[in-house]
Amino acid sequence: MIDIDRIVSRFKEISALVVGDIMLDEYFWGKVDRISPEAPVPVVTVQKETQLVGGAANVVNNIWSLGGQVFLSGIVGGDERGRKILSLLEERGVPTGGVLIDPHRPTTVKTRIVAHSQQVVRFDRESQTCLSQGYADSLVSSVCDTIPRADTVVIADYGKGVVTEDLLKAVTKISRQQGKIVLLDPKINRFHLYRDVTVATPNSQEASMASGIEIVDEKSLKEAGNKLLDRFNCEVVLITRGEEDMALFERGKEVIFVPTTAREVFDVTGAGDTVIGVMALVLAAGASFSEAAVVANYAAGIVVGKVGTATVTPEELKEAISRNR
């Protein structure tokens, strides 16, 4: 049985470094009561707007929400939205010294229109080009300086150009030398970069593409998971499968299926960020890989029951696990 009270009590003692693509999540909330006369599309009457940190910064938000200390390394543009991200992080007391500002690069922004608790449309503004060599080198240097101050490292790759081969090699090399757990949230079409992490958390589609095995049943799922252990040279692969379950592959052990705990699913936005952020905290708190997967699964079950990019509190997590004992 998981001693969730002991695990959660340790969160405040843990510091994590999150490295990756930083974004701003914009939401326009409203209602629909007619169809446009100009085209067969709904007309949304906007009632409020919200802005939240997204991408790697949402992983940070999840760790911060649970009481952990967290550092963030990445890039924002020298624009209004980049300044907004820095402001939101500073409000939480998250150090922003590792966030570089590139005036020639736009801040990644995902804008969602939500009506009656349903997402109507999303549009993205971003650059997916690689960082200039100067900024890439500065980021690697900043990350290497921060790793000794962290208990665990999370690489949140969304394919926006921040996570490079040089960055990954530096993170894994130094973390391995210092005995730090490295968790990776991978991105499609970038699998050739990933090696020597501790934990990889692909979703089912990513796992299929990375392994070259179409996941259609339990047999193909097991084949894909075991293949990824070797491909990523990692200790653990956690394949998340949306509303179904999670499958935990640990080298030398039988696969463990973690059934979903979500009561209702309103929005899966950011659920992967919650999974990897919570796993990082729980593992750093001394839990096993299987315990960390179970706790992360409960956390994901909570956030998908909320609309929009959401996080989970220690109280919500303890209550959800206690309720199902």
VENRAMO-V583637 format. One record per run of one state. SS is the DSSP state (helix for helix, strand for strand, loop for the rest). FROM is the first residue (numbers start at 1). TO is the last residue. If there is no record, write none. Layout:
BEGIN
<<SS | FROM | TO> <SS | FROM | TO>>
END
This chain:
BEGIN
<<loop | 1 | 3> <helix | 4 | 13> <loop | 14 | 14> <strand | 15 | 20> <loop | 21 | 21> <strand | 22 | 35> <loop | 36 | 41> <strand | 42 | 55> <helix | 56 | 65> <loop | 66 | 68> <strand | 69 | 77> <loop | 78 | 79> <helix | 80 | 91> <loop | 92 | 94> <strand | 95 | 95> <loop | 96 | 98> <strand | 99 | 102> <loop | 103 | 107> <strand | 108 | 115> <loop | 116 | 117> <strand | 118 | 125> <loop | 126 | 132> <helix | 133 | 147> <loop | 148 | 151> <strand | 152 | 156> <loop | 157 | 164> <helix | 165 | 177> <loop | 178 | 180> <strand | 181 | 185> <loop | 186 | 190> <helix | 191 | 193> <loop | 194 | 198> <strand | 199 | 200> <loop | 201 | 202> <strand | 203 | 203> <helix | 204 | 211> <loop | 212 | 217> <helix | 218 | 231> <loop | 232 | 235> <strand | 236 | 240> <loop | 241 | 244> <strand | 245 | 250> <loop | 251 | 255> <strand | 256 | 259> <loop | 260 | 270> <helix | 271 | 284> <loop | 285 | 288> <helix | 289 | 303> <loop | 304 | 313> <helix | 314 | 323> <loop | 324 | 325>>
END
